[in-house]
Amino acid sequence: MKPYPLIHYRFLGSLLLLILLSFGAGPALAQEAPETQPPAEQGVGGSLPAIPGLPALTVTTNPDGSEEYTVTLQILAIMTAFTFLPAILLMMTSFTRIIIVFAILRQALGLQQSPSNQILIGLSLFLTLFIMQPVFERVNAEALQPYINEEINAQTALARTTEPFHAFMLAQTRESDIELFVGIADNPDIQTPQDTPFSILVPAFVTSELKTAFQIGFIIFIPFLVIDIVVASVLMAMGMMMLSPLIISLPFKIMLFVLVDGWAMIIGTLAASFGV
């Protein structure tokens, strides 16, 4: 039988020594080893200082039963909530109605890429900030500033943050849509619209926003549809069957939209639809 090289025996010896240290031989050997640590770095009685815990990851229970989380856990919760920010922007603000109306307007004009999607999204975003400004100011005054000044805890700040959004969405939601989702959820505990939880109010609000946006889009589409019909009838009467009516009607639709100051009218109508 071929003997193992010397390096294998050294490896086995080191492994055996490691096992002995892990099962209790380590403290005995450590007691026999000379002290190399300066006394100034040792704790009381010559022992090593205790390893500190993680006080940043704690939850404190108040006498009233409420709980307070440390700053580390609060920051973790805030960073996690940021991942839901796009969904909150789309589903709980005026953004949905605005972007749908702008998309229908571009389709009614017959323009496929102008204005581009980036311009429409940017315009919708800033118009959303303008319409939602009273809600954001209320959140800042009632929740954010008191929390920064340590006048309220995180749970109270979160509750005060949801109240303005709840009131805004409730004012824009049809009662029929709320009744629809209350019936689907089979929740008889809701007596008034103010008692509607977010799990029911958010889908009802989105449904109402879609209906309102398509109603506004239908009204916008009518004058441009009339221009398309008139141009198509004129071309057919002149025998120009091979000429596309869209090419001829597009300048007239743009001219009509500019003459009536269409952008100001559309944006003003959208803002007025939210009560701004």
C-alpha atoms as one frame of an Amber mdcrd trajectory, in Angstrom:
protein
   0.000   0.000   0.000   1.423   3.323  -0.997   2.024   5.610   2.038   0.434
   9.042   2.147   2.729  11.988   1.721   3.788  13.957   4.761   1.516  16.860
   3.840  -1.533  14.599   4.239  -0.542  13.716   7.818  -0.054  17.403   8.615
  -3.482  18.151   7.225  -5.071  15.382   9.323  -3.287  16.638  12.415  -4.506
  20.177  11.859  -8.050  18.919  11.322  -7.905  16.891  14.555  -6.627  19.917
  16.488  -9.485  22.025  15.099 -12.052  19.417  16.215 -10.567  19.331  19.722
 -10.710  23.105  19.977 -14.335  23.179  18.890 -15.363  20.534  21.477 -13.823
  22.095  24.543 -10.095  21.617  24.321  -9.777  25.177  23.166 -10.530  26.835
  26.532  -8.034  24.588  28.291  -5.307  25.432  25.826  -6.249  29.089  25.983
  -5.747  29.129  29.756  -2.221  27.788  29.369  -1.316  30.319  26.667   0.466
  33.485  27.857  -1.382  36.773  27.840  -0.586  38.877  24.825  -3.384  41.451
  25.150  -2.488  44.656  26.984  -4.303  45.146  30.285  -5.729  48.449  29.055
  -7.781  46.637  26.421  -9.221  44.091  28.831 -12.486  44.428  30.684 -13.219
  44.365  34.382 -11.394  41.584  36.243  -8.981  40.963  33.391 -11.595  39.315
  31.150 -12.336  40.361  27.620 -15.154  42.910  27.150 -18.545  41.497  26.296
 -19.534  41.509  22.653 -22.245  44.120  22.212 -25.607  43.097  20.798 -27.602
  44.742  18.053 -29.688  47.412  19.815 -30.509  48.974  16.440 -32.772  46.014
  15.579 -35.192  46.121  18.491 -38.889  46.688  19.025 -40.021  48.573  22.137
 -43.469  47.905  23.595 -45.095  50.921  25.229 -47.309  50.682  28.344 -50.407
  51.284  26.219 -49.642  48.226  24.088 -48.276  50.046  21.031 -44.870  49.214
  19.615 -42.033  51.465  18.519 -39.367  50.375  16.057 -35.803  51.601  15.985
 -34.524  53.904  13.281 -32.862  51.017  11.422 -36.126  49.110  11.091 -37.980
  52.282  10.132 -35.472  53.016   7.351 -35.800  49.422   6.156 -39.587  49.776
   6.038 -39.336  53.087   4.158 -36.918  51.653   1.577 -39.263  48.698   1.098
 -42.215  51.063   0.649 -40.313  52.890  -2.098 -40.669  49.787  -4.276 -44.447
  50.333  -4.222 -44.110  54.008  -5.173 -44.851  53.476  -8.919 -47.990  51.495
  -8.069 -49.093  54.178  -5.594 -48.513  56.873  -8.225 -50.536  55.000 -10.834
 -53.383  53.661  -8.702 -53.942  56.219  -5.917 -53.531  59.595  -7.648 -54.928
  61.453 -10.638 -52.218  60.067 -12.944 -54.413  57.323 -14.448 -57.143  59.648
 -15.717 -54.673  62.170 -17.125 -52.482  59.747 -19.079 -55.504  57.949 -20.596
 -57.055  61.232 -21.765 -53.763  62.329 -23.329 -53.407  58.973 -25.103 -56.942
  59.221 -26.515 -56.277  62.818 -27.596 -53.188  61.768 -29.542 -55.149  58.968
 -31.182 -57.994  61.344 -32.087 -55.576  63.754 -33.735 -54.185  60.907 -35.830
 -50.658  61.368 -34.497 -48.863  58.142 -33.685 -45.596  59.363 -32.136 -46.116
  63.065 -31.448 -46.131  64.008 -28.646 -43.927  61.104 -27.643 -44.660  58.823
 -24.715 -41.937  60.485 -22.643 -43.519  63.918 -23.092 -46.999  62.668 -22.254
 -45.776  60.847 -19.137 -43.777  63.874 -17.997 -46.721  66.217 -18.556 -49.041
  63.811 -16.738 -46.611  63.530 -13.844 -46.273  67.270 -13.269 -50.009  67.799
 -13.730 -50.555  65.066 -11.141 -48.245  66.880  -8.713 -50.229  70.078  -9.300
 -53.593  68.406  -8.700 -52.383  66.408  -5.694 -50.631  69.380  -4.074 -53.358
  69.927  -1.405 -53.110  66.271  -0.431 -49.307  66.397  -0.221 -49.416  69.601
   1.834 -51.830  68.024   4.286 -49.622  64.945   4.610 -46.589  67.141   5.201
 -48.337  69.268   7.844 -50.137  66.494   9.715 -47.760  63.541   9.425 -44.278
  64.287   8.082 -43.327  67.386  10.072 -44.633  66.074  13.438 -42.760  62.819
  12.829 -39.526  64.643  11.993 -39.925  66.748  15.147 -40.442  63.505  17.142
 -43.912  64.581  18.226 -45.563  61.365  16.996 -44.358  57.819  16.369 -44.155
  56.000  13.050 -47.529  54.257  13.408 -49.361  57.527  14.027 -47.540  59.182
  11.119 -48.553  56.341   8.795 -52.186  56.603   9.884 -52.194  60.362   9.317
 -50.594  59.853   5.880 -53.328  57.526   4.674 -56.194  59.805   5.719 -55.714
  62.511   3.007 -55.335  59.876   0.272 -58.423  58.073   1.530 -60.442  61.300
   1.431 -59.179  62.180  -2.068 -59.956  58.777  -3.563 -63.326  58.599  -1.847
 -64.343  61.959  -3.340 -63.477  60.730  -6.865 -65.047  57.276  -6.598 -68.613
  56.476  -7.599 -70.804  54.854  -4.988 -71.827  52.198  -7.499 -68.210  51.101
  -7.876 -67.767  50.936  -4.100 -70.954  48.867  -3.795 -69.671  46.546  -6.524
 -66.442  45.689  -4.691 -68.163  45.589  -1.301 -70.497  42.964  -2.734 -67.576
  41.024  -4.222 -65.674  41.133  -0.925 -68.870  40.249   1.012 -67.989  42.690
   3.789 -71.138  43.682   5.711 -69.182  45.689   8.301 -69.002  48.763   6.019
 -71.841  51.059   7.004 -70.714  54.373   5.432 -68.324  55.222   2.554 -65.852
  56.608   5.103 -65.500  53.101   6.576 -64.314  51.689   3.249 -60.874  50.057
   3.644 -58.094  50.575   1.117 -58.437  47.001  -0.119 -61.870  47.938  -1.514
 -61.399  51.659  -2.139 -58.324  51.346  -4.397 -59.896  49.025  -7.046 -63.138
  51.022  -6.895 -61.186  54.251  -7.399 -59.287  52.831 -10.381 -62.526  51.616
 -11.954 -64.087  55.051 -11.571 -60.995  56.723 -13.008 -61.084  54.493 -16.086
 -64.759  55.254 -16.678 -64.274  59.007 -16.241 -61.212  59.045 -18.493 -63.065
  57.270 -21.310 -66.030  59.622 -20.950 -63.733  62.636 -21.371 -61.952  60.898
 -24.248 -65.262  60.257 -26.024 -66.169  63.952 -25.875 -62.710  64.875 -27.214
 -62.977  62.359 -30.059 -66.270  63.692 -31.507 -65.067  66.911 -33.271 -62.082
  65.157 -34.827 -64.328  62.299 -35.971 -66.607  64.831 -37.684 -63.624  66.264
 -39.562 -62.596  62.758 -40.718 -66.125  62.028 -41.964 -66.373  65.336 -43.846
 -62.970  64.900 -45.511 -63.735  61.289 -46.452 -67.091  62.307 -47.967 -65.499
  65.116 -49.993 -62.759  62.848 -51.338 -65.274  60.184 -52.257 -67.440  62.751
 -54.060 -64.412  63.937 -56.031 -63.551  60.383 -56.993 -60.217  60.308 -55.134
 -60.552  56.786 -53.848 -56.819  56.087 -53.676 -56.008  59.093 -51.495 -56.084
  58.399 -47.747 -58.508  60.702 -45.872 -56.141  60.734 -42.861 -53.488  62.593
 -44.814 -55.935  65.353 -45.749 -57.772  65.580 -42.407 -54.646  65.702 -40.234
 -53.749  69.363 -41.006 -57.359  70.421 -40.444 -57.524  68.649 -37.082 -54.257
  70.192 -35.927 -55.430  73.630 -37.086 -58.736  73.223 -35.229 -56.932  72.069
 -32.075 -54.574  75.051 -32.159 -57.309  77.609 -32.905 -59.409  76.583 -29.902
 -56.289  76.466 -27.665 -56.783  72.759 -27.185 -53.962  72.034 -24.742 -55.136
  74.675 -22.281 -58.719  73.468 -22.654 -57.818  69.803 -22.065 -55.544  70.500
 -19.099 -58.067  72.903 -17.567 -60.840  70.352 -17.981 -58.770  67.641 -16.336
 -57.873  69.857 -13.401 -61.489  70.975 -12.999 -62.684  67.365 -13.043 -60.795
  66.821  -9.761 -62.237  69.954  -8.177 -58.993  71.946  -8.402
